[in-house]
Amino acid sequence: MKRTMLSIGSALAAVALLAGCASGAADDGEVELQMTWQAGQEAAVDPVIEAFEKANPGITIKVQYLPVDTYGQVVQTRFQSGNGPDVVWGSPGTGNPNALGLLEAQDNLVDLSDQEFAGDVPDIAGLRNGDVLYGVPVGVFPIGMAVNTAALEASGTTVPKTFDELLEQCRIAASNGYSFVSIAGQGSGLGSLFLATLASQWVLEKNPDWIDQRLAGETTIVGTPEWETTMDRYVEMKDAGCYPEGAASIDTGQQIADLSSGKSVTGVVPADAIVQIASSAPDAKFEMYPFPGDTEDSTRLPISFGQGIGVNKASKHVDEAEKFLAFLQEPENSKLLADGLGAASLNDFNDGKLSGIIASLSDVISSGQTVAYMPLQFPNPEVLTVLGNDVTGLLTGQTSKDDALINLDKAWDKTE
């Protein structure tokens, strides 16, 4: 069936366009489920929907692909107006504007704890609130350094295994007319992800329990030396010429263009983004490696169960929606979706069977050098927003390191 992509610039536009999109049963008894999903993943999601519809005659899924920058706002508006989709895509936890945990906190999502697949969802996936399971992961997404192999050769550089080696490769690349690290210096999207990846590396490598301790009020960002190290490393890369000229004005789209064209050699992105980058540059080859720590042994790869789906509690077709979630948990279907997203299915990740672009991460994963991607456990979206502001402010010099850390603590402690 034909899929539709909805391009929306504001929540008001969403209300106008989606007002008539409630799901229901057709006159012939067929059920049509409404689903929202992030735009850009159509090539991965559509085949899975088609497989589900083939296996379940009488149930069809109408999916609307929404731009990620406005996704959270649009979906929140739909739920608030009583017009939420039957099946909703989002990130685990409460740290992103599109987080499923925000919808769960508003009592909008079905508790899936009684489903047969519930026991297969690990706690680290971040889709539980106490005993309530409010979503299922659609894949395991490593976050690392995507390398444009042609640009790597042309710039005379090699893949660094330590942070000092990375700084040296930045200087070599710059001398040959390349930037070694692409970055979205405007802060949102891949910009905030970059600084969050550095924090996941240095803070959680030193103390894997730091998030729990901060949530319990036992520590602060200002009081954690590794957060200061995170900011120092970010500025050191600027001083070493790692970033493109005018980095503070680069947005996520330009960062992807720089990496796909080979203007930049590497970029820190989640695995699913590499698939999208590669599709825009079919003649280019990409590999993925962990962003290097101070030493090889201290290098940590952030792992994100960064995408999941849940079921609208107010849906008229909860049973059919749950059937779709169960379908996605079957190994062959889980792999079909994960492969399309550039991720690993939960089964393949647990078995150490990585393929495609992320195959080069097998060794670091099998050796246990992984940490959780920190923002999925942030208490509110404001922390990630402030982190994005720091990305820009530290580049331009308008934000000091001390102010950046203080502002993050303030955002962390913010309550509605």
C-alpha positions as CSV (number, residue, x, y, z in Angstrom):
1,M,0.0,0.0,0.0
2,K,1.1,3.6,-0.5
3,R,2.8,5.2,2.5
4,T,2.5,8.9,3.2
5,M,5.1,11.4,4.5
6,L,3.8,14.4,6.3
7,S,6.0,17.4,6.4
8,I,4.9,19.8,9.1
9,G,6.5,22.9,10.5
10,S,4.3,23.4,13.5
11,A,1.9,21.6,15.8
12,L,-1.0,23.8,14.5
13,A,-0.3,22.6,11.0
14,A,-0.4,19.0,12.3
15,V,-3.8,19.6,13.9
16,A,-5.3,20.9,10.6
17,L,-3.8,18.1,8.5
18,L,-4.5,15.2,10.9
19,A,-7.9,16.1,12.3
20,G,-9.6,13.5,10.2
21,C,-7.2,10.7,10.7
22,A,-8.7,8.7,13.6
23,S,-8.5,4.9,13.1
24,G,-11.5,2.7,12.7
25,A,-13.1,-0.2,11.1
26,A,-14.2,-0.1,7.5
27,D,-17.7,-1.1,6.4
28,D,-16.4,-4.5,5.4
29,G,-15.0,-5.1,8.9
30,E,-11.4,-4.5,8.1
31,V,-9.3,-2.6,10.7
32,E,-7.0,0.3,9.8
33,L,-4.4,1.2,12.3
34,Q,-2.9,4.6,12.4
35,M,0.8,4.8,13.2
36,T,3.3,7.7,13.4
37,W,7.0,7.2,12.8
38,Q,10.1,9.3,12.2
39,A,10.6,10.4,8.6
40,G,13.6,9.1,6.8
41,Q,13.1,5.5,7.8
42,E,10.5,4.6,5.2
43,A,12.7,2.1,3.4
44,A,13.1,0.1,6.6
45,V,9.6,0.3,7.9
46,D,7.4,-0.1,4.8
47,P,8.6,-3.7,4.1
48,V,7.8,-4.7,7.7
49,I,4.3,-3.2,7.5
50,E,3.7,-5.0,4.2
51,A,4.8,-8.3,5.7
52,F,2.5,-7.8,8.7
53,E,-0.5,-7.0,6.4
54,K,0.2,-10.1,4.3
55,A,0.3,-12.3,7.5
56,N,-2.8,-10.6,9.0
57,P,-5.5,-10.2,6.3
58,G,-8.1,-7.7,7.5
59,I,-5.6,-5.4,9.2
60,T,-3.9,-2.5,7.4
61,I,-1.6,0.1,8.8
62,K,-1.6,3.7,7.6
63,V,1.8,5.2,8.6
64,Q,2.6,8.9,8.7
65,Y,6.2,9.8,8.7
66,L,6.9,13.1,10.6
67,P,10.1,15.2,10.6
68,V,12.1,14.4,13.7
69,D,12.6,18.0,14.6
70,T,8.9,18.5,15.2
71,Y,7.9,14.9,15.8
72,G,7.5,15.2,19.6
73,Q,5.5,18.4,19.4
74,V,3.1,17.0,16.8
75,V,2.5,13.8,18.6
76,Q,1.9,15.5,21.9
77,T,-0.6,17.7,20.2
78,R,-2.4,14.8,18.7
79,F,-2.7,13.0,22.0
80,Q,-3.8,16.1,23.8
81,S,-6.6,16.6,21.3
82,G,-7.8,13.0,21.7
83,N,-6.5,12.1,18.2
84,G,-3.4,10.1,19.0
85,P,-2.3,7.3,16.7
86,D,-2.9,3.6,17.5
87,V,0.8,2.8,17.4
88,V,3.4,5.5,18.2
89,W,7.1,5.6,17.6
90,G,9.4,7.4,19.9
91,S,12.6,7.2,22.0
92,P,12.7,5.4,25.4
93,G,12.8,7.3,28.7
94,T,11.9,10.9,29.2
95,G,15.1,12.7,27.9
96,N,13.9,13.6,24.4
97,P,10.9,15.6,23.2
98,N,9.7,12.5,21.3
99,A,10.1,10.3,24.3
100,L,7.6,7.5,24.9
101,G,8.1,7.9,28.6
102,L,6.5,11.4,28.4
103,L,3.4,9.8,26.9
104,E,3.5,7.1,29.6
105,A,3.7,9.6,32.4
106,Q,0.5,11.2,30.9
107,D,-1.2,7.8,31.1
108,N,-1.5,7.6,27.3
109,L,0.1,4.2,26.7
110,V,-0.9,0.6,27.2
111,D,0.9,-1.5,29.8
112,L,2.4,-4.4,27.8
113,S,3.6,-6.4,30.7
114,D,1.1,-9.2,30.1
115,Q,2.3,-9.8,26.5
116,E,4.3,-12.9,25.8
117,F,7.3,-10.8,24.5
118,A,7.5,-8.7,27.7
119,G,10.1,-10.9,29.3
120,D,12.4,-10.4,26.2
121,V,12.7,-6.6,26.7
122,P,15.7,-5.9,28.8
123,D,15.6,-3.2,31.5
124,I,18.5,-1.4,29.8
125,A,16.1,-0.6,26.9
126,G,14.6,2.1,29.1
127,L,11.0,1.3,28.2
128,R,9.8,0.4,31.7
129,N,8.5,2.6,34.5
130,G,8.6,0.4,37.5
131,D,6.6,-2.7,36.6
132,V,5.0,-1.1,33.6
133,L,6.3,-1.9,30.2
134,Y,5.1,0.9,27.9
135,G,7.0,0.1,24.7
136,V,9.2,-2.3,22.8
137,P,12.6,-1.6,21.2
138,V,12.9,-1.7,17.4
139,G,16.6,-2.3,17.4
140,V,19.9,-1.8,19.1
141,F,21.7,1.4,17.9
142,P,25.4,1.8,18.5
143,I,26.6,5.4,18.4
144,G,30.0,5.8,17.0
145,M,32.3,7.4,14.5
146,A,31.2,7.0,10.9
147,V,34.2,7.0,8.5
148,N,34.0,7.9,4.9
149,T,36.7,5.6,3.7
150,A,37.4,7.5,0.4
151,A,37.9,10.7,2.4
152,L,40.1,8.9,4.9
153,E,42.5,7.9,2.2
154,A,42.4,11.2,0.3
155,S,43.1,13.2,3.5
156,G,46.1,11.0,4.4
157,T,44.6,10.0,7.7
158,T,43.9,6.8,9.6
159,V,41.3,5.7,12.1
160,P,42.4,6.8,15.5
161,K,42.4,4.5,18.5
162,T,43.1,7.1,21.2
163,F,42.0,10.7,21.7
164,D,45.6,12.0,21.2
165,E,45.7,10.1,17.9
166,L,42.4,11.7,16.9
167,L,43.8,15.2,17.5
168,E,46.8,14.3,15.3
169,Q,44.6,13.0,12.5
170,C,42.6,16.3,12.8
171,R,45.8,18.3,12.1
172,I,46.8,16.1,9.2
173,A,43.4,16.3,7.6
174,A,43.3,20.1,8.0
175,S,46.7,20.4,6.3
176,N,45.3,18.5,3.4
177,G,42.1,20.6,3.1
178,Y,39.7,18.3,5.0
179,S,37.9,18.5,8.3
180,F,38.4,15.3,10.2
181,V,35.2,15.5,12.4
182,S,31.9,16.8,10.9
183,I,29.7,18.5,13.5
184,A,26.3,20.2,13.7
185,G,27.5,23.2,15.6
186,Q,24.0,24.8,15.7
187,G,23.4,22.4,18.5
188,S,20.2,20.5,17.9
189,G,19.9,17.0,16.4
190,L,23.4,15.5,15.8
191,G,25.0,18.5,17.5
192,S,23.7,17.7,21.0
193,L,24.2,13.9,20.3
194,F,27.9,14.6,19.7
195,L,28.5,16.2,23.1
196,A,26.2,13.6,24.7
197,T,28.4,10.9,23.2
198,L,31.5,12.5,24.7
199,A,29.8,12.6,28.1
200,S,28.8,9.0,27.8
201,Q,32.4,8.1,27.0
202,W,34.2,10.0,29.7
203,V,31.6,10.2,32.5
204,L,30.2,6.6,32.3
205,E,33.6,5.0,31.6
206,K,34.7,6.3,35.0
207,N,31.5,5.7,36.8
208,P,28.8,3.5,35.1
209,D,26.4,4.3,37.9
210,W,26.7,8.1,37.5
211,I,23.2,8.5,36.1
212,D,21.5,6.7,38.9
213,Q,23.5,8.7,41.4
214,R,22.6,12.0,39.8
215,L,18.9,11.0,39.7
216,A,19.1,10.2,43.4
217,G,20.7,13.6,44.1
218,E,23.9,12.0,45.3
219,T,26.1,14.0,42.9
220,T,26.0,16.9,40.4
221,I,27.3,17.7,37.0
222,V,29.4,20.5,38.4
223,G,30.8,18.2,41.0
224,T,31.9,15.5,38.5
225,P,35.4,16.0,37.1
226,E,34.6,13.8,34.1
227,W,32.0,16.3,32.9
228,E,34.7,19.0,33.0
229,T,36.9,16.6,31.0
230,T,34.1,16.2,28.5
231,M,33.9,19.9,27.8
232,D,37.7,20.1,27.7
233,R,37.9,17.4,25.0
234,Y,35.3,19.2,23.0
235,V,37.2,22.4,23.0
236,E,40.5,20.7,22.4
237,M,39.1,19.3,19.1
238,K,38.1,22.8,18.1
239,D,41.6,24.1,18.9
240,A,43.2,21.2,16.9
241,G,41.1,22.1,13.8
242,C,39.0,19.0,13.9
243,Y,35.7,20.8,12.9
244,P,34.8,22.4,9.6
245,E,35.2,26.1,9.1
246,G,32.1,28.0,10.4
247,A,31.1,24.9,12.5
248,A,28.8,26.9,14.8
249,S,26.5,27.7,11.8
250,I,26.3,24.1,10.5
251,D,23.0,22.2,11.1
252,T,22.4,18.5,11.0
253,G,21.6,18.5,7.3
254,Q,24.9,20.2,6.4
255,Q,26.8,17.8,8.7
256,I,25.4,14.8,6.9
257,A,26.2,16.5,3.5
258,D,29.8,17.1,4.6
259,L,30.2,13.5,5.6
260,S,28.5,12.0,2.6
261,S,30.4,14.1,0.1
262,G,33.7,13.4,1.7
263,K,34.3,17.1,2.7
264,S,34.6,15.7,6.3
265,V,36.3,12.4,7.0
266,T,34.2,11.3,10.1
267,G,31.2,12.1,12.1
268,V,29.6,10.9,15.3
269,V,26.2,9.5,14.5
270,P,23.9,6.6,15.5
271,A,24.0,3.5,13.3
272,D,20.6,4.3,11.6
273,A,21.9,7.7,10.4
274,I,24.8,6.0,8.6
275,V,22.2,4.1,6.5
276,Q,20.5,7.3,5.5
277,I,23.9,9.0,4.8
278,A,25.0,6.0,2.7
279,S,21.7,6.1,0.7
280,S,22.4,9.7,-0.3
281,A,25.9,8.8,-1.5
282,P,25.6,5.4,-3.2
283,D,29.2,5.5,-4.5
284,A,30.7,6.1,-1.1
285,K,31.7,3.5,1.5
286,F,31.3,3.9,5.2
287,E,32.6,2.1,8.2
288,M,31.8,2.6,11.9
289,Y,34.2,2.7,14.8
290,P,34.0,3.8,18.5
291,F,34.9,7.3,19.2
292,P,38.3,7.0,20.9
293,G,38.8,7.5,24.6
294,D,42.1,8.5,26.3
295,T,43.3,4.9,25.8
296,E,42.2,1.9,23.8
297,D,41.2,0.2,27.1
298,S,39.2,3.1,28.3
299,T,37.3,3.6,25.0
300,R,33.6,3.0,25.4
301,L,30.9,2.6,22.8
302,P,27.5,4.2,23.7
303,I,24.7,1.8,23.0
304,S,21.2,3.1,22.5
305,F,17.9,1.3,22.4
306,G,17.0,4.6,21.0
307,Q,13.8,3.8,19.2
308,G,10.7,2.0,20.4
309,I,7.0,1.8,19.8
310,G,4.0,1.8,22.1
311,V,0.2,1.4,21.9
312,N,-2.3,4.2,22.5
313,K,-4.4,3.3,25.6
314,A,-7.4,5.2,24.0
315,S,-7.2,3.2,20.7
316,K,-10.3,1.4,19.6
317,H,-8.0,-1.4,18.3
318,V,-5.6,-2.2,21.1
319,D,-5.6,-5.9,20.3
320,E,-4.7,-5.4,16.7
321,A,-2.0,-2.9,17.7
322,E,-0.5,-5.3,20.2
323,K,-0.6,-8.0,17.5
324,F,1.7,-5.7,15.4
325,L,4.1,-5.2,18.3
326,A,4.2,-9.0,18.8
327,F,4.9,-9.5,15.1
328,L,7.9,-7.2,15.3
329,Q,9.3,-9.3,18.2
330,E,9.5,-12.4,16.1
331,P,13.2,-13.0,15.2
332,E,12.8,-12.8,11.4
333,N,10.7,-9.7,11.5
334,S,12.9,-8.0,14.1
335,K,15.9,-8.6,11.9
336,L,14.2,-7.3,8.8
337,L,13.4,-4.0,10.5
338,A,16.8,-3.7,12.3
339,D,18.7,-4.5,9.1
340,G,16.8,-1.8,7.3
341,L,17.5,0.7,10.1
342,G,21.2,-0.1,10.2
343,A,20.8,-1.4,13.7
344,A,21.1,-4.8,15.3
345,S,18.1,-6.8,16.3
346,L,17.9,-7.7,20.0
347,N,18.6,-11.3,19.2
348,D,21.6,-10.6,17.0
349,F,23.0,-8.1,19.5
350,N,22.8,-10.6,22.3
351,D,24.4,-13.3,20.1
352,G,27.2,-10.9,18.9
353,K,26.1,-11.3,15.3
354,L,26.6,-7.8,13.8
355,S,26.6,-7.3,10.0
356,G,26.8,-4.5,7.5
357,I,28.1,-1.1,8.5
358,I,28.2,-2.0,12.2
359,A,30.2,-5.2,11.8
360,S,33.4,-3.4,12.6
361,L,32.0,-2.8,16.1
362,S,31.8,-6.5,17.0
363,D,35.1,-6.7,18.9
364,V,34.5,-3.7,21.2
365,I,31.0,-4.9,21.9
366,S,32.1,-8.5,22.6
367,S,34.8,-7.2,24.9
368,G,32.1,-5.4,27.0
369,Q,33.4,-1.9,26.3
370,T,30.0,-0.4,26.0
371,V,27.9,2.1,28.0
372,A,24.4,3.3,27.9
373,Y,23.7,6.4,25.7
374,M,23.2,8.9,28.5
375,P,20.4,11.2,27.2
376,L,17.8,8.4,27.2
377,Q,18.0,8.5,31.0
378,F,17.9,12.3,31.4
379,P,15.0,13.3,33.6
380,N,13.5,15.8,31.1
381,P,14.1,17.0,27.5
382,E,15.5,20.4,28.8
383,V,18.9,18.8,29.7
384,L,19.5,17.7,26.0
385,T,18.4,21.2,24.8
386,V,20.9,22.9,27.1
387,L,23.5,20.4,26.0
388,G,22.8,21.5,22.4
389,N,23.1,25.1,23.4
390,D,26.5,24.3,24.9
391,V,27.6,22.8,21.6
392,T,27.2,26.2,20.0
393,G,28.3,28.4,22.9
394,L,31.5,26.6,23.5
395,L,32.4,26.9,19.8
396,T,31.7,30.6,19.6
397,G,33.1,31.4,23.1
398,Q,29.8,32.8,24.3
399,T,29.5,30.1,26.9
400,S,32.3,29.2,29.3
401,K,32.9,25.7,30.5
402,D,31.8,26.6,34.0
403,D,28.6,28.1,32.8
404,A,27.9,25.1,30.6
405,L,28.1,22.8,33.6
406,I,26.0,25.0,35.8
407,N,23.3,25.3,33.2
408,L,23.1,21.6,32.8
409,D,22.6,21.1,36.5
410,K,19.9,23.7,36.5
411,A,18.1,22.0,33.6
412,W,18.5,18.6,35.3
413,D,16.7,19.9,38.4
414,K,14.0,21.6,36.5
415,T,10.5,20.5,37.4
416,E,7.2,21.2,35.6
